[in-house]
Amino acid sequence: MNQLVLQAQLLELGLVRYTPAGLMALDAMLKHESQVQEAGKPRKVSMEIKAVAIGEIGKRLQSLGVGGNALFTGFLSAQKNGRGTIFHITALTPN
């Protein structure tokens, strides 16, 4: 199964573009910071990840605005150029 659930802050929003099928696509950068347990020890985690929202979820991401925090759900795939990973957002719950 390929599913990612991530509490994150919206760092950047790209320009609105459209897929060949005519759906809105919005690129973004998300930032996550937390503390987790690993091997019985606390560990600070901080990361940034490229993301994209297609269709109606793109409008919701746009309305969240830069600096907004949300619980993002989606899946991971390779970027078109094959270098790196991109998080495809399929749902978001602002908090």
LINVEN-V806936 format. One record per pair of residues at least 6 apart in sequence whose ideal C-beta (glycine too) atoms are under 7 Angstrom apart, sorted by the first residue. I is the first residue (numbers start at 1). GAP is how many residues later the second one is. If there is no record, write none. Layout:
i:I gap:GAP
i:I gap:GAP
This chain:
i:2 gap:73
i:2 gap:74
i:3 gap:72
i:4 gap:70
i:4 gap:71
i:4 gap:72
i:4 gap:83
i:5 gap:66
i:5 gap:68
i:6 gap:24
i:6 gap:26
i:6 gap:66
i:7 gap:25
i:7 gap:64
i:8 gap:22
i:8 gap:23
i:8 gap:24
i:8 gap:64
i:9 gap:21
i:9 gap:22
i:9 gap:58
i:9 gap:60
i:10 gap:18
i:10 gap:20
i:10 gap:54
i:10 gap:55
i:10 gap:56
i:10 gap:57
i:10 gap:58
i:11 gap:18
i:11 gap:19
i:11 gap:20
i:11 gap:37
i:11 gap:55
i:12 gap:16
i:12 gap:17
i:12 gap:54
i:13 gap:13
i:13 gap:15
i:13 gap:49
i:13 gap:53
i:14 gap:12
i:14 gap:13
i:14 gap:14
i:16 gap:8
i:16 gap:10
i:17 gap:8
i:18 gap:6
i:18 gap:7
i:19 gap:6
i:19 gap:35
i:23 gap:31
i:23 gap:32
i:24 gap:31
i:24 gap:34
i:24 gap:35
i:25 gap:27
i:25 gap:29
i:25 gap:33
i:26 gap:26
i:26 gap:27
i:26 gap:32
i:26 gap:35
i:26 gap:36
i:27 gap:25
i:28 gap:23
i:28 gap:25
i:28 gap:33
i:29 gap:19
i:29 gap:21
i:30 gap:18
i:30 gap:19
i:30 gap:21
i:30 gap:42
i:30 gap:57
i:31 gap:17
i:32 gap:13
i:32 gap:15
i:33 gap:12
i:33 gap:13
i:34 gap:11
i:35 gap:7
i:35 gap:8
i:35 gap:9
i:36 gap:7
i:36 gap:9
i:49 gap:38
i:50 gap:34
i:50 gap:36
i:50 gap:37
i:51 gap:35
i:51 gap:36
i:51 gap:38
i:52 gap:34
i:52 gap:36
i:52 gap:37
i:53 gap:8
i:53 gap:36
i:57 gap:32
i:57 gap:33
i:57 gap:34
i:57 gap:35
i:60 gap:32
i:61 gap:28
i:61 gap:31
i:64 gap:6
i:64 gap:28
i:64 gap:30
i:68 gap:26
i:69 gap:26
i:70 gap:22
i:70 gap:23
i:70 gap:24
i:70 gap:25
i:71 gap:21
i:71 gap:22
i:71 gap:24
i:72 gap:17
i:72 gap:20
i:73 gap:17
i:73 gap:18
i:74 gap:13
i:74 gap:14
i:74 gap:15
i:74 gap:16
i:75 gap:13
i:76 gap:9
i:76 gap:11
i:77 gap:9
i:77 gap:11
i:78 gap:7
i:79 gap:7
